[in-house]
């Protein structure tokens, strides 16, 4: 029997190179770990205080959890990552693994040196009961890329199998109350742009609505490093299908690039979970509903074209389509998606939906959910007032909420209302070239601003080069609105336009040749 009565929480222990972060100030909002029965969750955000000390390609320990909450097997998670405290995430993620000894480790590539890590959404079960196996679909290698839509020929004994389960960590599921958690791995395979059936859930342990998840592909060998993200869907009949999509990689400048290539890796089911009960349906906010229909349409037409909460077309009752907020004790889980019809995308600073009272998180939580073909990872924020935001925008008028999971705050301890119910309290403007964050959000800001104000563009380029030499990429520095001296093109050394500038132009070559200046 699962021990549902256990309930404990404590702050996550961090190494000295890492500190808590609430997206505004370093040292605020300690990350917390929660144990609810056999469910273990982590909530919070951290930032590094020594970014140049981290080595890419190595397992780095960032913290520890209580050994009583350590899982019986390793769990791998994709943590949303920001390269700077003053920039957005833009689909960048870091491979994070919770070990059996309680250590929390990360592994990143040289182009994605993390400055901020969002660890909200890391959820696993620590049950020691025997898991329930998942039926794995088998295909011949020649049929893997030509998979029929309805049926397939049986696999002959002795023929090569294109998709096989890992013998040491076969796909299975574990029930924790009314929440079902999947885990396990498949052997290395190639996943193309078309959906492929990989398994079927047992009867009685299937979701109440079609769900779309963001799953992960592990690297080659026995490493627990996430290489790619794939789209995983679970239907009402229990069928699990995977779609590879396009390869997304981060370049040296920290920008996500899309390549027309198939993805190769070991499919990992860690982090896939769903509920066996229906929840409270979510409603679109008035800002999204108010933009529905044509911009110049009359009011009666706009009211008839009211935003709908819908989901994938599938058999079942209407309640199975809409997004829902499901509660088990104080654990909150969101399933389904929000969709609407509009001629323009919603404002990134306005909420898309609001969770019902009593289902609000303790802090601002940041998650990755499934996006579109060109944006496979979509950032979803839920603030302490239960408002759902997409700070980096949503262009396809569809927002997936499946995969969002957190521990609700005590209703008596939650704040009554935000400063402005119609606008986000977060001061970061992710779509602007100039950072408009409060200058007092970190220690030493006065010294940094004084140093920047006395530096010209020529000197600043040497500083940028030195940082990039140690970090393998151009560092995003928190200069904010502080201007540099001189001009970026006409006067990089701040010599003005008088006699000094003419002298420098006349003797620049000779000084460099004879004196190295």
Residue, then its C-alpha position, 0 to 999 in steps of 0.5 A: x500500500x502507498x503511504x499517503x499519510x506522509x507529508x513533509x517539506x524542507x528547504x533544498x540544500x545548495x552548494x556555495x556556487x548557487x543561491x536562491x532567486x525569485x527572478x528579481x533578487x538573489x537570495x529571495x525565495x528558497x527552493x523547497x522540496x515536498x514529500x506527499x505520500x509517495x510523491x516527491x516534488x521540488x519547487x523554486x528557482x536558483x542562480x549561480x554566483x560563479x558562472x565561469x567555474x562550471x565545466x560543460x559536459x560534466x555532471x555538476x552537483x548543485x544541491x542535495x535533498x533529504x535521503x528519506x526523500x531520495x528516489x529508488x531510481x534516477x530521475x531525469x528532468x529538463x530544467x528551463x534555463x536562462x543565460x542571464x538573470x535579465x533575459x528570457x528562457x527562449x526554449x533553452x533547457x538543462x539536463x538535471x538528474x536526481x540521484x538515488x543518494x539525494x544529489x541533484x546534478x546538472x549537465x550542460x553543453x558549452x553553448x548553454x552555460x546556465x545562469x538561472x535554473x527553474x527546478x519547478x515541475x521536478x516530480x517523481x515517486x519514491x514508492x518501493x512497490x513493484x511497478x506495473x509494466x507498460x506494453x511496448x509496441x514492436x516493429x521491424x526496422x523496415x516498418x519503423x518509418x512506414x508505420x501503418x496508421x491502424x494496424x501492423x504485421x506481427x513481428x516474426x521471431x528472430x527479426x530485428x526490432x526497431x524499438x526495444x525497451x531497456x532491460x534494466x529500466x523498462x517502461x512502467x507506471x506507478x500509482x500514487x493516489x489518483x496520480x499515475x507516474x510513468x518511468x523507464x527508457x527505450x533503447x536508442x532509436x530514430x524519431x522522425x516528424x510523424x507520430x509513432x505508437x510506442x506502447x499502450x497503458x493497461x486498462x483502468x490506468x488511463x487518462x480521462x482526456x487526450x494529453x500532450x506532453x513534452x518528453x525527452x531523449x537521452x544521449x547515447x550509451x548509458x548517460x543520463x543527459x537529455x539531448x532532445x525534446x519530443x512530443x508525446x501523446x496519450x489518448x483515451x484508449x491508452x495508446x502512447x505515441x511519440x513525434x520527433x519533430x525538428x531538431x532544436x539546438x542552441x548556437x554560440x550566441x544563445x539563440x535556438x536554431x531549428x534544423x530539418x533533421x531526425x532526432x536520435x536518442x533513448x526515449x525517457x518517460x520520466x516526468x510523464x504523469x496524469x490524473x485518474x480524476x476529473x478536475x475543475x475546468x479552467x476559464x480563459x481570462x477576459x483579455x483573451x476572450x475580449x480579443x476573440x474574432x475580428x478586430x472590427x467585428x460588432x459586439x454581438x459577433x464577438x460575443x457569439x465567437x466567444x473563446x472556447x476551451x477545447x482540446x484534441x478531437x477525440x471520442x468522449x464527453x465534452x468535459x474531456x476536452x477542456x483544460x482542468x485543474x486537479x487537486x490531490x491534497x495540496x498537490x495541484x496538477x493541470x491537464x489539457x490546453x487552452x485555445x482561442x480564436x483571435x486576429x492577433x496574439x495576446x499581450x505577454x504581460x496579461x494573464x491568459x487564465x486564472x486558477x480557482x482560489x485555493x489552487x495558487x502556488x506559493x511563489x512564481x513557478x516556471x514550467x516547460x510545456x509542449x509547444x508547436x513545431x517551430x517552438x517545441x518548448x513553451x514557457x508557462x508561468x504561474x504567479x502566486x495569485x494563480x494567474x497563467x502567463x506566457x512571458x515570451x509570447x504564444x503565437x498559435x492561439x493555443x496553450x498547453x498546460x499538461x505537465x504543470x504540477x506544484x504544491x498549493x499555498x495555504x489559503x490563509x497565507x496567500x495575498x489577497x490580490x496583485x498590484x494590478x489584476x490585469x498586468x503581470x507584476x514581473x518587472x522584466x521585459x523579455x521583448x525589449x532590447x534594453x533591460x528595464x529591471x530594477x537596478x538594486x536587484x543584486x548586491x554590488x550594483x552601485x560599483x558595477x554601474x560606476x565601472x560601466x559609466x567610466x568605460x568606453x566602447x573600446x575598453x568594454x569590447x576587451x571585457x566582453x572578449x575576456x568573459x567569452x573566452x572563459x565561458x565559450x560564448x558571449x556573456x549577457x551582462x546586466x548593464x541595464x540602462x547605464x550608457x557607455x562612453x563614446x559611440x559604438x561606431x564613430x568614437x569607440x574610445x570617447x575622444x570626442x570630435x575635436x583635436x584628440x580624435x584627429x591626432x589619434x587618427x593621424x598617429x594611430x598606426x605609428x603608435x601601434x607599430x612602434x609601441x603596441x598602443 
